[in-house]
Amino acid sequence: MVARRTKEEALATRNRLLDSAELLFQAQGVSQTSLQQIAQQAGATRGAIYWHFKDKADLFNAMMERVILPLEATPQSGAAAGNDDPLVEIEEGMVHALTLMTTDPQVRRVFDVATHKVEYTHDMASVQQRHLDARNACVVDFEKALRLAARRAHVKLPVPGHVAAQGMHALISGLIQNWLLDPEAFDLVPTGRRTFRVYLAGLGFERPESGAVAANEAETVVA
């Protein structure tokens, strides 16, 4: 029982440190936040930080791993599973990702830190690599979906598959980042769905809207 209590206390301290890091990173920026400040905010010692984390980059990555960020939350394209329309699954995954941003404060906070509040200095090289790995995995998944959908629809992509996939990732990522700068500027989810379909139309895909979706979006625009 003593060992279990000690383990639970250590986990609680770790989570307090991560909670404090989230708040301070968002308020001050990563480079302007010291480990000592994080320890004080959490009511812990600097030694407690080094017990749980190797350095600031290790702490930052642990903070990131507590949530599934929007572009990491999109499901697999369905290419391997033989989905009848892989673009439908990508679209619904995107909508789920955008919905996470608008409904989950922690996801929104961590994404804001990861995109607007971190500098990729030498000490944060592992953080940059994590960002690149996540982006590359997402782009690969998008490319598989686009190529499979193009074969099935007998569409010739106007640009190479990897270029189209990079553009799709930039579209979604850019929407989220701009929405974070001013959440009142536009409604993220319906705007994301519409621009996604316009992008697919530019690649040669026809994306007929269901009556329910079209009616819902029309209602949103009128409102």
SVG drawing of the C-alpha trace seen along z (x, -y; Angstrom):
<svg xmlns="http://www.w3.org/2000/svg" viewBox="-31 -38 53 42">
<polyline fill="none" stroke="black" stroke-width="0.4" points="0.0,0.0 2.9,-2.4 4.5,-1.7 1.2,-2.3 0.6,-5.5 4.2,-6.7 3.6,-5.9 0.3,-7.7 1.9,-10.8 4.7,-10.8 2.2,-10.6 0.2,-13.5 3.3,-15.6 4.2,-14.8 0.7,-15.8 0.9,-19.1 4.2,-19.9 2.7,-19.3 -0.4,-21.3 1.8,-24.2 3.9,-23.9 0.9,-24.1 -0.4,-27.3 3.0,-29.0 4.1,-28.1 0.9,-29.5 1.1,-32.7 4.8,-33.4 6.1,-31.3 8.3,-28.2 11.7,-30.0 10.6,-32.6 9.5,-29.9 12.1,-28.4 11.9,-25.0 12.1,-26.8 9.0,-28.8 7.2,-25.6 8.2,-23.9 7.0,-26.9 3.7,-27.0 3.2,-23.3 4.2,-23.7 7.2,-21.3 10.9,-21.6 13.3,-21.9 14.6,-18.5 11.1,-17.1 11.3,-18.2 14.6,-16.4 13.2,-13.3 10.5,-13.1 12.0,-14.9 15.5,-15.0 15.2,-18.7 12.7,-21.2 12.3,-19.5 11.5,-16.2 8.9,-18.0 7.5,-19.7 7.1,-16.4 5.5,-14.7 3.0,-17.6 2.3,-17.0 1.8,-13.3 -1.0,-13.9 -3.4,-15.0 -4.1,-13.9 -3.6,-17.0 -6.0,-17.7 -3.9,-16.6 -2.8,-13.5 -6.4,-12.7 -7.5,-12.2 -8.1,-8.5 -6.2,-6.4 -7.4,-7.1 -9.0,-3.7 -6.7,-2.9 -5.5,0.3 -8.9,1.2 -10.3,0.8 -12.8,-1.9 -15.2,-2.6 -14.4,-6.4 -11.2,-7.2 -11.9,-10.9 -15.0,-10.6 -13.1,-9.2 -10.4,-11.9 -13.1,-14.6 -14.9,-13.2 -11.5,-12.8 -10.8,-16.5 -14.2,-17.5 -13.5,-15.6 -10.1,-17.3 -11.6,-20.8 -14.4,-19.9 -11.7,-18.9 -10.2,-22.4 -13.5,-24.1 -14.7,-21.9 -11.6,-20.7 -9.8,-23.5 -6.7,-21.4 -6.3,-20.4 -6.7,-24.0 -4.1,-25.2 -1.5,-22.6 -1.9,-23.2 -1.6,-26.9 1.7,-26.3 3.0,-23.9 2.3,-26.3 2.6,-29.8 4.6,-29.7 7.7,-27.5 11.0,-28.3 12.9,-25.5 16.3,-26.2 19.1,-23.7 17.8,-22.6 14.4,-22.0 15.6,-19.8 13.6,-16.8 10.4,-18.9 11.0,-20.0 11.5,-16.4 8.3,-15.4 6.5,-18.0 8.0,-16.9 7.3,-13.3 3.6,-14.0 3.3,-16.2 5.1,-13.7 2.9,-10.8 -0.2,-12.9 0.9,-13.9 1.7,-10.2 -1.8,-9.2 -3.3,-12.0 -1.3,-11.0 -2.5,-7.4 -6.1,-8.5 -5.8,-10.9 -4.1,-8.3 -6.6,-5.6 -9.5,-7.9 -8.1,-9.1 -7.8,-5.6 -11.3,-4.7 -12.8,-7.8 -10.6,-7.7 -9.3,-11.2 -5.9,-12.4 -4.5,-14.6 -3.3,-17.9 -0.3,-17.8 1.8,-14.9 0.2,-13.1 2.7,-14.2 2.2,-17.9 -1.6,-17.5 -1.2,-15.9 1.1,-18.7 -1.5,-21.3 -4.3,-19.4 -2.2,-19.4 -1.4,-23.1 -5.0,-23.9 -6.2,-22.2 -3.2,-23.3 -3.5,-26.9 -7.3,-27.0 -6.6,-25.9 -3.7,-28.3 -5.6,-31.3 -8.7,-30.4 -6.6,-30.3 -5.4,-33.8 -9.0,-35.0 -11.7,-32.4 -14.4,-35.0 -13.3,-35.6 -15.0,-32.5 -16.7,-29.3 -14.0,-26.7 -15.9,-23.5 -18.2,-24.5 -15.5,-26.7 -13.1,-23.7 -15.6,-21.4 -16.4,-23.8 -12.8,-24.8 -11.8,-21.1 -14.4,-20.3 -13.3,-23.3 -9.8,-22.0 -10.9,-18.5 -12.9,-20.1 -9.7,-21.8 -8.0,-18.4 -10.8,-17.1 -13.0,-15.3 -16.7,-15.8 -18.0,-16.0 -21.8,-16.1 -23.1,-17.4 -25.7,-15.5 -29.0,-17.3 -28.4,-17.3 -24.9,-18.7 -25.9,-21.3 -28.9,-22.4 -26.9,-22.6 -24.2,-24.7 -26.7,-27.0 -28.4,-27.5 -25.0,-28.4 -24.2,-30.9 -27.6,-32.6 -27.2,-32.7"/>
</svg>
